[in-house]
Amino acid sequence: MSGPPTAVPSADAPPRRRVALAWAFYDWGNSAFSTTVMATLFPILFHKYWCAGAEPGLATLRLGSASSTASAIVLVLAPLIGALADAGRLRKPLLAGFALLGVTATAALWFVPSGHWWLAAALYTIATVGFLGANVPYDGLLVSVALPSERDRVSSLGYALGYLGGGLLFAVNVAMVLAPQAFGLPDKTAATRLAFVSVALWWAFFTLPLLGYVPEPPGGGALRGVVGRAARELGGALRAIQSLPNAGRFLLAYWLYIDAVQTIIVMAASFGSELGLPDSALIVALLITQFVGFPSAILFGRLGERLGTRTSLLVAIGVYLGVVVMSTMLTAALFYLLAAIVGLVQGAAQALSRSLFSRLVPASKAGEMFGFYNMLGKFAAVVGPLVVGLTSAYVGPRWSVLSLTVLLVAGGALLFRVDETRGRAEAERMERTLA
């Protein structure tokens, strides 16, 4: 057991809009890292500045290896983070600690000189560990800021604010890179490096509302022996999944389709760069994704309430499948179109996955279960970028992305077999036995 049930607002309590908004503003802050650093400017600078002169495909392999390493580290840490979060009122301190790690490493990219790709890759790996590690306790806090009936909307609000907040800073960063002299900077390289510092400051500042306003859920158990308990809780989570067949089926589906989603996010700019698209096309395309993603995430949150979360997720997976197939014919003009299409469903796939899983598990085991959920997500993120990177290096980038179709089809087929109504009943039955 993970301790007493997580505090969830009672059904007759007034809506906790301020708490939900403070929670969602962390997405506003940390999404600047995923947008400006992970998805766009770091891959571009990595290719053109830190890996200048490298063989074609080698920079993509190095970037894929760095992304996979970060995900592997968090894969190992996720159960421990979940156990710590459940044991001793530590969700917010853990989130703050990992966010600080990410912020510091991101700002340090300013100091990496040209050609030192290994140092840039190391700092990027550390920053990504901070980003991914903080998401474990952050996701676990969802059950304490929203009722089950509100979680599609609140989870989607987080992703929508992430698109808007990350997109606003990204727009400023794009202006800096495209017209560095207007900002008093000597060239595009200096502008890109300064953009990393701005991301660090943005991420740090917008972490403060969550730390100030979101209450720490009650914990249970002693911190002594938490490593052993983490291993036991991982085993307990695996055993619990046997009593939660729909949650287990969802996790397997999630592991497959989120691999493709995360790989597209991390590797899109690198993929386009390998195909010879200009930096301006890559930057504008990612900007399109951000601002299309803001209203789309909110729309899919509403759609999840009307059509059902599973059905809305299946729609998003189908759209991703079309994007992957179309990307084999990639041109600059098509890249813009695909960026807009991805913006329609990227936040939806992540937000609805998080809210659906929160309904399929008992609230008292939220930290443990979300640790397992994030562990699977990180394991998926180990495989995808590395496979695409290796295929790009040895086969060519244009066809490497097709490997993602298998993951999307298999994940969608398994998700189709998830029964949300039965899954919620299974979670409620387990909650009663744990009380």
Secondary structure, DSSP 8 states (H G I E B T S, - for coil): --SS------TTS---HHHHHHHHHHHHHHHHIIIIIIIIIHHHHIIIIISTT--TTHHHHHHHHHHHHHHHHHHHHHHHHHHHHHHTT-HHHHHHHHHHHHHHHHHHGGG--TT-HHHHHHHHHHHHHHHHHHHHHHHHTHHHHS-GGGHHHHHHHHHHHHHHHHHHHHHHHHHHHH-GGGGT-SSHHHHHHHHHHHHHHHHHHTTHHHHHHS------S-STTHHHHHHHHHHHHHHHHHT-HHHHHHHHHHHHHHHHHHHHHHHHHHHHHHTT--HHHHHHHHHHHHHHHHHHHHHHHHHHHHH-HHHHHHHHHHHHHHHHHHGGG--HHHHHHHHHHHHHHHHHHHHHHHHHHHHHS-GGGHHHHHHHHHHHHHHHHHHHHHHHHHHHHHT-HHHHGGGHHHHHHHHHHHHHT--HHHHHHHHHHHHHHH-
